[in-house]
Amino acid sequence: MPTPVGRPLSSTAGLAALLVLAAVLLSACGDGTQDSSGDDRPPSAERWAGTWSAAAAAAEPGKLDGYADTSIRNVVHTSIGGTSARIQLSNLYGTRPLSVGHATLARASAPGDPAATPGTMRRLTFSGRPAVTVPAGGAVTSDPVRLTVPAAADLLVTTYSPAPSGPVTYHPHARQTSYLARGDRAADTAGGAYTRKVTAWRYLTGVDVLGPHTDGTVVAVGDSITDGNTSTPDANHRWPDFLAARLRTEPGAPRYGVLNQGISGNRLLTDSSRWSVSGGPSVLSRLERDVLSRAGVRAVVVEIGLNDLFKSPRQLDAQKLADGMREIVRRAAERDIQVIGSTLTPFGGHRGYRPELDAVRQDLNAKIRAGEVYGQYADFDKALRDPHQPLRLRPAHDSGDHLHPSDAGYRAMADAVDLRQLKGAVKEAVEGTVEGGARAAR
């Protein structure tokens, strides 16, 4: 018989109910720590979203045999929180299978610290197994693990390789300190064994989270300006970091994670050598891997084109660059992904400045502003340029090399993104771009 409303429970039944309630609360918290995302809106259905990423940029020079008998503790900064997590490992530039004998995930005890918060160390598995072999040129995703992942927090992702594994797939310009230790120290909570500091991310290309406060993912793809070159190390002051902060704090903003898929030296149309620490595969050639296939992707912000002007062979036809950008829009629209383009930023005073190069930049920017390239765009040129010398960066926004922004400049770029456009109608944006392209062709 059902218990009538208001009828006291027996002591046994009451204890059982309390135990069930405690189990539910513990499951919701993962490790007993609240999610610090600060999102007080009603939860949506749980879904996967990207909280951090780094593009596989090159094969690490001088590491043809990998990191045998070494633990690599990558420190990464989350953009959105969740209650479960999984990671992606890449052997894109490897010529032999990569053997990972032990992998773990934990919350850092303090920003940038190699020590883990007690109680948060999780051993990762791959299809139920504690070790995995990543084929040459391939990638793997771990099984999900229960862990409360706060937004704007540092995670420690550690991999241990017992044997030589071939060239290392890495992201050289991390602007973040990570750590190496001899032997299998993947499960170490203390950071004492991690005595070697490094400034690149190795093998790790993504962390996803599952949670009720995740609406999806926005991907920032581009060159060194997106990669955050010249931003303050270990400060998370790249423009995608500032964009993530806006999405977390501004009323009505979509609850998106932000993935940074910038590669220093990257181009829109032309691939660089696999051994080049500044270049990587072109945006068009890596679009599927680095953007369209990411977990929960809803939108992409594109910042690209300057290196097509700078690097040999130079592309000085603005129409060909515009056509490449339109291809991004077309391919994204096939997946119902919104594209926000951007104008190319000024570089007057930089050692690579040439009037003929800037003429192409301005021609391309005119096409972007006229709606002939993207349906929506962020005017990064306007956000950064000096109003008194518009071919140059504003002094407060200049890192000093007259090409890359300062921290204040990166913040200005993030502020130039209209958050409403991230949720815009893809069909309308694509139709506008097609019409603009048709006008340009006439």
C-alpha positions as a Markdown table, in Angstrom:
| # | Residue | x | y | z |
|---|---|---|---|---|
| 1 | Met | 0.0 | 0.0 | 0.0 |
| 2 | Pro | 1.4 | 3.5 | -0.9 |
| 3 | Thr | 2.3 | 5.6 | 2.1 |
| 4 | Pro | -0.4 | 8.2 | 2.7 |
| 5 | Val | 0.7 | 11.8 | 2.5 |
| 6 | Gly | 1.7 | 13.1 | 6.0 |
| 7 | Arg | 2.1 | 9.6 | 7.4 |
| 8 | Pro | 5.4 | 9.2 | 9.4 |
| 9 | Leu | 7.9 | 6.7 | 7.9 |
| 10 | Ser | 9.2 | 3.9 | 9.9 |
| 11 | Ser | 12.8 | 4.3 | 11.2 |
| 12 | Thr | 14.0 | 1.7 | 8.7 |
| 13 | Ala | 12.2 | 3.3 | 5.8 |
| 14 | Gly | 13.5 | 6.7 | 6.9 |
| 15 | Leu | 17.1 | 5.6 | 7.0 |
| 16 | Ala | 16.7 | 4.0 | 3.5 |
| 17 | Ala | 15.3 | 7.2 | 2.1 |
| 18 | Leu | 18.2 | 9.2 | 3.6 |
| 19 | Leu | 20.7 | 6.8 | 2.1 |
| 20 | Val | 19.1 | 7.1 | -1.4 |
| 21 | Leu | 19.1 | 10.9 | -1.1 |
| 22 | Ala | 22.7 | 11.0 | -0.1 |
| 23 | Ala | 23.6 | 8.7 | -3.0 |
| 24 | Val | 21.8 | 11.0 | -5.5 |
| 25 | Leu | 23.5 | 14.1 | -4.1 |
| 26 | Leu | 26.9 | 12.5 | -4.2 |
| 27 | Ser | 26.3 | 11.4 | -7.8 |
| 28 | Ala | 25.3 | 14.9 | -8.8 |
| 29 | Cys | 28.5 | 16.4 | -7.2 |
| 30 | Gly | 30.9 | 13.7 | -8.5 |
| 31 | Asp | 33.6 | 14.2 | -5.9 |
| 32 | Gly | 31.7 | 16.3 | -3.4 |
| 33 | Thr | 32.7 | 19.7 | -4.8 |
| 34 | Gln | 30.2 | 22.2 | -6.3 |
| 35 | Asp | 30.5 | 23.4 | -9.8 |
| 36 | Ser | 31.8 | 26.9 | -9.6 |
| 37 | Ser | 30.4 | 28.0 | -13.0 |
| 38 | Gly | 28.0 | 30.4 | -11.3 |
| 39 | Asp | 25.2 | 29.5 | -13.7 |
| 40 | Asp | 21.9 | 29.8 | -11.9 |
| 41 | Arg | 19.7 | 29.4 | -14.9 |
| 42 | Pro | 17.5 | 26.3 | -15.2 |
| 43 | Pro | 19.5 | 23.3 | -16.3 |
| 44 | Ser | 19.0 | 21.9 | -19.8 |
| 45 | Ala | 19.4 | 18.3 | -20.9 |
| 46 | Glu | 22.9 | 17.0 | -20.3 |
| 47 | Arg | 25.1 | 17.2 | -23.4 |
| 48 | Trp | 28.7 | 17.0 | -24.3 |
| 49 | Ala | 30.6 | 20.2 | -25.0 |
| 50 | Gly | 34.2 | 21.1 | -25.5 |
| 51 | Thr | 35.8 | 22.9 | -22.6 |
| 52 | Trp | 39.4 | 23.1 | -23.9 |
| 53 | Ser | 41.4 | 22.2 | -27.0 |
| 54 | Ala | 44.7 | 22.8 | -28.8 |
| 55 | Ala | 45.2 | 22.0 | -32.4 |
| 56 | Ala | 47.8 | 19.4 | -33.4 |
| 57 | Ala | 50.3 | 21.8 | -34.9 |
| 58 | Ala | 53.4 | 19.9 | -35.8 |
| 59 | Ala | 55.9 | 17.1 | -35.1 |
| 60 | Glu | 58.2 | 18.1 | -32.3 |
| 61 | Pro | 61.7 | 18.7 | -33.6 |
| 62 | Gly | 64.4 | 16.5 | -32.0 |
| 63 | Lys | 61.9 | 14.0 | -30.6 |
| 64 | Leu | 61.9 | 11.2 | -33.2 |
| 65 | Asp | 61.5 | 8.6 | -30.5 |
| 66 | Gly | 59.0 | 10.3 | -28.3 |
| 67 | Tyr | 59.1 | 10.4 | -24.5 |
| 68 | Ala | 59.8 | 6.9 | -23.4 |
| 69 | Asp | 59.4 | 6.1 | -19.7 |
| 70 | Thr | 58.2 | 9.7 | -19.1 |
| 71 | Ser | 55.0 | 11.1 | -17.7 |
| 72 | Ile | 53.7 | 14.2 | -19.4 |
| 73 | Arg | 51.4 | 16.4 | -17.2 |
| 74 | Asn | 49.6 | 18.9 | -19.4 |
| 75 | Val | 48.0 | 21.8 | -17.6 |
| 76 | Val | 44.9 | 23.1 | -19.3 |
| 77 | His | 42.3 | 25.7 | -18.5 |
| 78 | Thr | 38.6 | 25.0 | -18.8 |
| 79 | Ser | 36.0 | 27.3 | -20.4 |
| 80 | Ile | 32.8 | 25.6 | -19.1 |
| 81 | Gly | 32.1 | 23.2 | -16.3 |
| 82 | Gly | 30.5 | 19.8 | -16.1 |
| 83 | Thr | 30.0 | 16.6 | -14.1 |
| 84 | Ser | 31.9 | 14.2 | -16.3 |
| 85 | Ala | 34.9 | 14.5 | -18.7 |
| 86 | Arg | 36.8 | 12.8 | -21.4 |
| 87 | Ile | 40.0 | 13.6 | -23.3 |
| 88 | Gln | 41.3 | 13.3 | -26.9 |
| 89 | Leu | 44.8 | 12.2 | -27.7 |
| 90 | Ser | 46.4 | 12.7 | -31.1 |
| 91 | Asn | 49.3 | 10.9 | -32.9 |
| 92 | Leu | 48.7 | 12.9 | -36.1 |
| 93 | Tyr | 52.3 | 13.4 | -36.9 |
| 94 | Gly | 53.5 | 10.1 | -35.5 |
| 95 | Thr | 55.1 | 7.5 | -37.8 |
| 96 | Arg | 54.7 | 4.7 | -35.4 |
| 97 | Pro | 51.9 | 3.7 | -33.0 |
| 98 | Leu | 51.9 | 5.6 | -29.7 |
| 99 | Ser | 51.6 | 3.5 | -26.6 |
| 100 | Val | 50.0 | 5.1 | -23.6 |
| 101 | Gly | 50.3 | 2.8 | -20.6 |
| 102 | His | 48.6 | 5.1 | -18.1 |
| 103 | Ala | 46.5 | 8.2 | -18.3 |
| 104 | Thr | 44.9 | 10.3 | -15.6 |
| 105 | Leu | 42.7 | 13.4 | -15.2 |
| 106 | Ala | 42.6 | 15.6 | -12.1 |
| 107 | Arg | 41.9 | 19.1 | -10.9 |
| 108 | Ala | 45.0 | 21.2 | -10.2 |
| 109 | Ser | 45.4 | 22.1 | -6.5 |
| 110 | Ala | 46.2 | 25.7 | -7.6 |
| 111 | Pro | 46.4 | 27.5 | -11.0 |
| 112 | Gly | 49.3 | 26.1 | -12.9 |
| 113 | Asp | 50.4 | 23.8 | -10.1 |
| 114 | Pro | 51.4 | 20.2 | -11.0 |
| 115 | Ala | 49.9 | 18.9 | -7.8 |
| 116 | Ala | 46.3 | 17.6 | -7.9 |
| 117 | Thr | 43.4 | 18.5 | -5.6 |
| 118 | Pro | 43.0 | 15.6 | -3.2 |
| 119 | Gly | 40.1 | 13.3 | -4.1 |
| 120 | Thr | 40.0 | 14.3 | -7.8 |
| 121 | Met | 42.6 | 12.0 | -9.4 |
| 122 | Arg | 40.8 | 9.8 | -11.9 |
| 123 | Arg | 42.4 | 6.9 | -14.0 |
| 124 | Leu | 41.3 | 7.1 | -17.6 |
| 125 | Thr | 40.3 | 4.1 | -19.7 |
| 126 | Phe | 39.9 | 3.6 | -23.4 |
| 127 | Ser | 37.1 | 1.2 | -24.4 |
| 128 | Gly | 37.3 | -0.1 | -20.9 |
| 129 | Arg | 41.1 | -0.8 | -21.0 |
| 130 | Pro | 43.6 | 1.1 | -18.9 |
| 131 | Ala | 46.1 | 1.4 | -21.7 |
| 132 | Val | 45.7 | 2.4 | -25.4 |
| 133 | Thr | 47.7 | 2.3 | -28.6 |
| 134 | Val | 47.1 | 5.3 | -30.9 |
| 135 | Pro | 47.8 | 4.4 | -34.5 |
| 136 | Ala | 50.2 | 6.6 | -36.5 |
| 137 | Gly | 48.2 | 9.5 | -37.9 |
| 138 | Gly | 45.3 | 8.6 | -35.7 |
| 139 | Ala | 43.5 | 9.8 | -32.5 |
| 140 | Val | 41.6 | 8.3 | -29.6 |
| 141 | Thr | 39.0 | 9.5 | -27.1 |
| 142 | Ser | 38.9 | 8.2 | -23.6 |
| 143 | Asp | 35.9 | 6.8 | -21.8 |
| 144 | Pro | 34.0 | 9.4 | -19.8 |
| 145 | Val | 34.9 | 9.7 | -16.1 |
| 146 | Arg | 32.8 | 11.2 | -13.3 |
| 147 | Leu | 34.5 | 14.3 | -12.1 |
| 148 | Thr | 33.1 | 17.7 | -11.1 |
| 149 | Val | 34.9 | 20.1 | -13.6 |
| 150 | Pro | 34.5 | 23.8 | -12.7 |
| 151 | Ala | 34.5 | 26.5 | -15.3 |
| 152 | Ala | 37.7 | 28.6 | -15.4 |
| 153 | Ala | 39.8 | 26.1 | -13.6 |
| 154 | Asp | 43.0 | 24.2 | -14.4 |
| 155 | Leu | 43.0 | 20.5 | -15.1 |
| 156 | Leu | 45.9 | 18.1 | -15.1 |
| 157 | Val | 45.9 | 15.6 | -17.9 |
| 158 | Thr | 48.8 | 13.1 | -17.6 |
| 159 | Thr | 50.0 | 10.5 | -20.0 |
| 160 | Tyr | 52.7 | 7.9 | -19.5 |
| 161 | Ser | 54.4 | 6.2 | -22.4 |
| 162 | Pro | 56.6 | 3.2 | -21.5 |
| 163 | Ala | 58.4 | 2.8 | -24.8 |
| 164 | Pro | 59.7 | 4.9 | -27.7 |
| 165 | Ser | 56.8 | 5.9 | -29.9 |
| 166 | Gly | 58.1 | 8.0 | -32.9 |
| 167 | Pro | 57.7 | 11.7 | -33.5 |
| 168 | Val | 55.6 | 13.6 | -31.0 |
| 169 | Thr | 52.4 | 15.4 | -32.0 |
| 170 | Tyr | 52.5 | 18.7 | -30.1 |
| 171 | His | 51.3 | 22.3 | -29.9 |
| 172 | Pro | 54.4 | 24.4 | -29.4 |
| 173 | His | 53.0 | 27.8 | -28.5 |
| 174 | Ala | 50.9 | 27.0 | -25.4 |
| 175 | Arg | 51.6 | 30.1 | -23.3 |
| 176 | Gln | 51.0 | 27.7 | -20.4 |
| 177 | Thr | 53.5 | 25.8 | -18.2 |
| 178 | Ser | 53.2 | 22.0 | -18.2 |
| 179 | Tyr | 55.5 | 19.4 | -16.6 |
| 180 | Leu | 57.5 | 16.2 | -17.2 |
| 181 | Ala | 58.6 | 13.5 | -14.8 |
| 182 | Arg | 60.7 | 10.4 | -15.2 |
| 183 | Gly | 58.9 | 7.0 | -14.9 |
| 184 | Asp | 55.2 | 6.4 | -14.4 |
| 185 | Arg | 54.0 | 9.2 | -12.2 |
| 186 | Ala | 50.6 | 9.6 | -13.8 |
| 187 | Ala | 48.7 | 8.8 | -10.6 |
| 188 | Asp | 50.8 | 11.1 | -8.4 |
| 189 | Thr | 48.7 | 13.5 | -6.5 |
| 190 | Ala | 51.8 | 15.4 | -5.3 |
| 191 | Gly | 53.7 | 17.4 | -7.9 |
| 192 | Gly | 57.2 | 16.8 | -6.5 |
| 193 | Ala | 58.3 | 14.4 | -9.2 |
| 194 | Tyr | 57.4 | 16.9 | -12.0 |
| 195 | Thr | 60.6 | 18.9 | -11.9 |
| 196 | Arg | 60.9 | 19.7 | -15.6 |
| 197 | Lys | 58.8 | 22.7 | -16.8 |
| 198 | Val | 57.8 | 22.9 | -20.5 |
| 199 | Thr | 55.8 | 25.4 | -22.6 |
| 200 | Ala | 54.1 | 23.1 | -25.1 |
| 201 | Trp | 51.2 | 20.7 | -25.0 |
| 202 | Arg | 52.0 | 17.2 | -26.1 |
| 203 | Tyr | 49.5 | 14.5 | -27.5 |
| 204 | Leu | 46.5 | 16.1 | -25.8 |
| 205 | Thr | 44.2 | 17.9 | -28.2 |
| 206 | Gly | 40.9 | 18.2 | -26.3 |
| 207 | Val | 38.9 | 17.9 | -23.1 |
| 208 | Asp | 35.1 | 17.6 | -23.3 |
| 209 | Val | 32.6 | 17.9 | -20.4 |
| 210 | Leu | 29.1 | 16.6 | -19.9 |
| 211 | Gly | 26.7 | 18.6 | -17.8 |
| 212 | Pro | 23.3 | 20.2 | -17.5 |
| 213 | His | 24.7 | 23.8 | -18.0 |
| 214 | Thr | 26.2 | 23.2 | -21.5 |
| 215 | Asp | 24.4 | 24.5 | -24.6 |
| 216 | Gly | 27.2 | 23.6 | -26.9 |
| 217 | Thr | 30.6 | 24.8 | -28.2 |
| 218 | Val | 32.0 | 27.7 | -30.1 |
| 219 | Val | 35.3 | 27.1 | -31.9 |
| 220 | Ala | 37.9 | 29.9 | -32.4 |
| 221 | Val | 40.1 | 29.0 | -35.4 |
| 222 | Gly | 42.9 | 31.0 | -36.7 |
| 223 | Asp | 46.6 | 31.9 | -36.6 |
| 224 | Ser | 49.0 | 33.2 | -33.9 |
| 225 | Ile | 46.6 | 36.0 | -33.0 |
| 226 | Thr | 44.0 | 33.3 | -32.0 |
| 227 | Asp | 46.8 | 31.1 | -30.5 |
| 228 | Gly | 47.5 | 34.0 | -28.1 |
| 229 | Asn | 51.0 | 34.6 | -29.1 |
| 230 | Thr | 52.4 | 37.5 | -27.0 |
| 231 | Ser | 49.7 | 37.1 | -24.3 |
| 232 | Thr | 50.9 | 36.9 | -20.8 |
| 233 | Pro | 52.1 | 33.3 | -20.1 |
| 234 | Asp | 50.0 | 31.3 | -17.6 |
| 235 | Ala | 47.4 | 34.0 | -17.4 |
| 236 | Asn | 44.8 | 32.8 | -19.9 |
| 237 | His | 44.6 | 36.1 | -21.7 |
| 238 | Arg | 44.1 | 35.0 | -25.3 |
| 239 | Trp | 41.1 | 36.5 | -27.0 |
| 240 | Pro | 39.2 | 33.1 | -26.8 |
| 241 | Asp | 39.8 | 33.1 | -23.1 |
| 242 | Phe | 38.2 | 36.5 | -22.7 |
| 243 | Leu | 35.3 | 35.4 | -25.0 |
| 244 | Ala | 34.8 | 32.4 | -22.7 |
| 245 | Ala | 34.6 | 34.8 | -19.7 |
| 246 | Arg | 31.9 | 36.8 | -21.4 |
| 247 | Leu | 29.9 | 33.7 | -22.2 |
| 248 | Arg | 30.1 | 32.7 | -18.5 |
| 249 | Thr | 29.1 | 36.1 | -17.0 |
| 250 | Glu | 26.9 | 38.1 | -19.4 |
| 251 | Pro | 23.2 | 37.8 | -18.9 |
| 252 | Gly | 21.5 | 35.9 | -21.7 |
| 253 | Ala | 24.7 | 34.6 | -23.3 |
| 254 | Pro | 24.7 | 31.0 | -24.6 |
| 255 | Arg | 26.2 | 28.5 | -22.3 |
| 256 | Tyr | 28.9 | 27.5 | -24.7 |
| 257 | Gly | 32.3 | 26.1 | -24.1 |
| 258 | Val | 35.1 | 27.8 | -26.1 |
| 259 | Leu | 37.8 | 25.8 | -28.0 |
| 260 | Asn | 40.9 | 27.5 | -29.2 |
| 261 | Gln | 42.1 | 26.0 | -32.5 |
| 262 | Gly | 44.6 | 28.7 | -33.3 |
| 263 | Ile | 48.0 | 27.7 | -34.8 |
| 264 | Ser | 50.8 | 30.2 | -34.9 |
| 265 | Gly | 51.8 | 30.9 | -38.5 |
| 266 | Asn | 48.7 | 29.3 | -39.8 |
| 267 | Arg | 47.2 | 30.1 | -43.2 |
| 268 | Leu | 43.8 | 29.8 | -44.9 |
| 269 | Leu | 44.9 | 28.2 | -48.1 |
| 270 | Thr | 48.4 | 26.7 | -47.8 |
| 271 | Asp | 49.7 | 23.9 | -45.6 |
| 272 | Ser | 53.1 | 24.1 | -43.9 |
| 273 | Ser | 55.7 | 21.4 | -43.3 |
| 274 | Arg | 54.9 | 18.9 | -40.6 |
| 275 | Trp | 58.2 | 19.8 | -38.9 |
| 276 | Ser | 57.5 | 23.6 | -38.9 |
| 277 | Val | 56.9 | 24.9 | -35.4 |
| 278 | Ser | 55.0 | 27.8 | -37.0 |
| 279 | Gly | 52.5 | 26.9 | -39.7 |
| 280 | Gly | 50.5 | 23.7 | -39.4 |
| 281 | Pro | 47.9 | 22.5 | -41.9 |
| 282 | Ser | 45.8 | 25.2 | -43.5 |
| 283 | Val | 42.4 | 26.1 | -42.0 |
| 284 | Leu | 40.7 | 24.5 | -45.0 |
| 285 | Ser | 42.6 | 21.2 | -44.7 |
| 286 | Arg | 42.0 | 20.9 | -40.9 |
| 287 | Leu | 38.5 | 22.3 | -40.8 |
| 288 | Glu | 36.8 | 18.9 | -40.4 |
| 289 | Arg | 39.2 | 17.6 | -37.7 |
| 290 | Asp | 39.7 | 20.8 | -35.7 |
| 291 | Val | 36.3 | 22.5 | -36.1 |
| 292 | Leu | 33.3 | 20.7 | -37.6 |
| 293 | Ser | 33.8 | 17.4 | -35.7 |
| 294 | Arg | 34.2 | 18.9 | -32.3 |
| 295 | Ala | 31.8 | 17.9 | -29.5 |
| 296 | Gly | 28.6 | 20.0 | -29.5 |
| 297 | Val | 29.9 | 22.7 | -31.9 |
| 298 | Arg | 27.3 | 25.3 | -32.6 |
| 299 | Ala | 29.4 | 28.2 | -33.9 |
| 300 | Val | 32.9 | 29.1 | -35.2 |
| 301 | Val | 34.7 | 32.4 | -35.1 |
| 302 | Val | 37.3 | 32.6 | -37.9 |
| 303 | Glu | 40.4 | 34.8 | -37.7 |
| 304 | Ile | 42.7 | 34.0 | -40.6 |
| 305 | Gly | 44.4 | 35.5 | -43.6 |
| 306 | Leu | 47.4 | 37.6 | -42.6 |
| 307 | Asn | 49.9 | 34.7 | -43.0 |
| 308 | Asp | 48.6 | 34.1 | -46.5 |
| 309 | Leu | 49.9 | 37.6 | -47.3 |
| 310 | Phe | 53.2 | 37.3 | -45.4 |
| 311 | Lys | 54.5 | 33.7 | -46.1 |
| 312 | Ser | 55.8 | 32.3 | -49.4 |
| 313 | Pro | 54.1 | 31.6 | -51.7 |
| 314 | Arg | 52.2 | 34.8 | -51.0 |
| 315 | Gln | 48.5 | 34.9 | -51.9 |
| 316 | Leu | 47.9 | 38.4 | -53.1 |
| 317 | Asp | 44.5 | 37.8 | -54.8 |
| 318 | Ala | 41.8 | 39.0 | -52.3 |
| 319 | Gln | 39.2 | 37.2 | -54.3 |
| 320 | Lys | 40.9 | 33.8 | -53.8 |
| 321 | Leu | 41.1 | 34.5 | -50.1 |
| 322 | Ala | 37.4 | 35.4 | -50.0 |
| 323 | Asp | 36.6 | 32.2 | -51.9 |
| 324 | Gly | 38.4 | 30.2 | -49.3 |
| 325 | Met | 36.5 | 31.9 | -46.5 |
| 326 | Arg | 33.2 | 31.2 | -48.3 |
| 327 | Glu | 34.1 | 27.6 | -48.4 |
| 328 | Ile | 34.3 | 27.6 | -44.6 |
| 329 | Val | 30.8 | 29.0 | -44.5 |
| 330 | Arg | 29.5 | 26.5 | -46.9 |
| 331 | Arg | 31.0 | 23.5 | -45.2 |
| 332 | Ala | 29.9 | 24.7 | -41.8 |
| 333 | Ala | 26.3 | 25.3 | -43.0 |
| 334 | Glu | 26.1 | 21.6 | -44.0 |
| 335 | Arg | 26.4 | 20.8 | -40.3 |
| 336 | Asp | 24.1 | 23.7 | -39.2 |
| 337 | Ile | 27.1 | 25.5 | -37.7 |
| 338 | Gln | 27.0 | 29.3 | -37.5 |
| 339 | Val | 30.1 | 31.1 | -38.8 |
| 340 | Ile | 31.3 | 34.5 | -37.6 |
| 341 | Gly | 34.1 | 35.8 | -39.7 |
| 342 | Ser | 36.4 | 38.7 | -38.9 |
| 343 | Thr | 38.3 | 41.5 | -40.6 |
| 344 | Leu | 42.1 | 41.2 | -40.9 |
| 345 | Thr | 43.9 | 43.3 | -38.3 |
| 346 | Pro | 46.4 | 46.1 | -39.1 |
| 347 | Phe | 50.2 | 45.5 | -39.1 |
| 348 | Gly | 51.7 | 48.9 | -39.9 |
| 349 | Gly | 55.2 | 49.2 | -38.4 |
| 350 | His | 55.7 | 45.5 | -38.4 |
| 351 | Arg | 58.9 | 44.2 | -40.1 |
| 352 | Gly | 56.7 | 42.4 | -42.6 |
| 353 | Tyr | 54.7 | 45.4 | -43.6 |
| 354 | Arg | 54.5 | 46.3 | -47.3 |
| 355 | Pro | 52.0 | 48.7 | -48.9 |
| 356 | Glu | 51.0 | 46.1 | -51.5 |
| 357 | Leu | 50.2 | 43.6 | -48.8 |
| 358 | Asp | 48.1 | 46.0 | -46.8 |
| 359 | Ala | 46.2 | 46.9 | -50.0 |
| 360 | Val | 45.1 | 43.2 | -50.3 |
| 361 | Arg | 44.1 | 43.2 | -46.6 |
| 362 | Gln | 42.0 | 46.3 | -47.1 |
| 363 | Asp | 40.4 | 44.9 | -50.2 |
| 364 | Leu | 39.5 | 41.7 | -48.4 |
| 365 | Asn | 38.2 | 43.7 | -45.4 |
| 366 | Ala | 36.0 | 45.7 | -47.7 |
| 367 | Lys | 34.5 | 42.5 | -49.1 |
| 368 | Ile | 33.9 | 41.2 | -45.6 |
| 369 | Arg | 32.2 | 44.4 | -44.5 |
| 370 | Ala | 30.0 | 44.4 | -47.6 |
| 371 | Gly | 28.6 | 41.0 | -46.8 |
| 372 | Glu | 30.3 | 39.3 | -49.7 |
| 373 | Val | 32.2 | 36.7 | -47.6 |
| 374 | Tyr | 30.5 | 36.0 | -44.3 |
| 375 | Gly | 26.9 | 36.4 | -43.2 |
| 376 | Gln | 28.2 | 37.7 | -39.8 |
| 377 | Tyr | 31.5 | 39.1 | -38.8 |
| 378 | Ala | 33.5 | 40.7 | -35.9 |
| 379 | Asp | 35.3 | 43.8 | -36.9 |
| 380 | Phe | 38.7 | 43.0 | -35.3 |
| 381 | Asp | 40.4 | 45.6 | -37.5 |
| 382 | Lys | 38.2 | 48.4 | -36.1 |
| 383 | Ala | 38.6 | 47.0 | -32.5 |
| 384 | Leu | 42.4 | 47.2 | -32.6 |
| 385 | Arg | 43.4 | 49.9 | -35.0 |
| 386 | Asp | 44.7 | 53.3 | -33.9 |
| 387 | Pro | 42.0 | 55.9 | -34.9 |
| 388 | His | 44.8 | 58.4 | -35.7 |
| 389 | Gln | 46.9 | 55.9 | -37.6 |
| 390 | Pro | 44.5 | 53.3 | -38.9 |
| 391 | Leu | 47.2 | 51.2 | -40.6 |
| 392 | Arg | 48.7 | 50.5 | -37.1 |
| 393 | Leu | 47.5 | 48.9 | -33.9 |
| 394 | Arg | 46.4 | 51.3 | -31.1 |
| 395 | Pro | 49.4 | 51.6 | -28.8 |
| 396 | Ala | 47.5 | 50.2 | -25.8 |
| 397 | His | 46.5 | 47.2 | -28.0 |
| 398 | Asp | 50.0 | 46.6 | -29.4 |
| 399 | Ser | 52.3 | 43.9 | -27.8 |
| 400 | Gly | 55.2 | 45.8 | -29.2 |
| 401 | Asp | 55.8 | 43.9 | -32.4 |
| 402 | His | 53.1 | 45.9 | -34.2 |
| 403 | Leu | 51.3 | 42.7 | -35.3 |
| 404 | His | 50.2 | 40.8 | -32.3 |
| 405 | Pro | 47.9 | 42.3 | -29.7 |
| 406 | Ser | 48.6 | 42.9 | -26.1 |
| 407 | Asp | 46.4 | 41.4 | -23.4 |
| 408 | Ala | 44.3 | 44.5 | -23.6 |
| 409 | Gly | 44.1 | 44.1 | -27.4 |
| 410 | Tyr | 43.0 | 40.5 | -27.0 |
| 411 | Arg | 40.3 | 41.6 | -24.6 |
| 412 | Ala | 39.1 | 44.2 | -27.2 |
| 413 | Met | 38.9 | 41.4 | -29.8 |
| 414 | Ala | 36.6 | 39.3 | -27.5 |
| 415 | Asp | 34.5 | 42.4 | -26.8 |
| 416 | Ala | 34.0 | 42.9 | -30.6 |
| 417 | Val | 32.2 | 39.5 | -30.9 |
| 418 | Asp | 28.4 | 40.0 | -30.8 |
| 419 | Leu | 27.3 | 37.1 | -28.6 |
| 420 | Arg | 23.9 | 37.2 | -30.3 |
| 421 | Gln | 25.5 | 36.1 | -33.6 |
| 422 | Leu | 26.7 | 32.9 | -32.0 |
| 423 | Lys | 23.0 | 31.8 | -31.8 |
| 424 | Gly | 22.1 | 33.3 | -35.2 |
| 425 | Ala | 20.2 | 31.6 | -38.0 |
| 426 | Val | 22.6 | 29.6 | -40.2 |
| 427 | Lys | 20.3 | 29.5 | -43.2 |
| 428 | Glu | 19.9 | 33.3 | -43.3 |
| 429 | Ala | 23.7 | 33.9 | -42.9 |
| 430 | Val | 24.5 | 31.5 | -45.7 |
| 431 | Glu | 22.0 | 33.0 | -48.1 |
| 432 | Gly | 23.4 | 36.4 | -47.4 |
| 433 | Thr | 26.9 | 35.2 | -48.1 |
| 434 | Val | 25.8 | 33.5 | -51.4 |
| 435 | Glu | 24.2 | 36.6 | -52.5 |
| 436 | Gly | 27.2 | 38.7 | -51.6 |
| 437 | Gly | 29.5 | 36.3 | -53.5 |
| 438 | Ala | 27.2 | 36.5 | -56.5 |
| 439 | Arg | 27.5 | 40.3 | -56.4 |
| 440 | Ala | 31.3 | 40.1 | -56.2 |
| 441 | Ala | 31.4 | 37.8 | -59.2 |
| 442 | Arg | 29.4 | 40.1 | -61.5 |
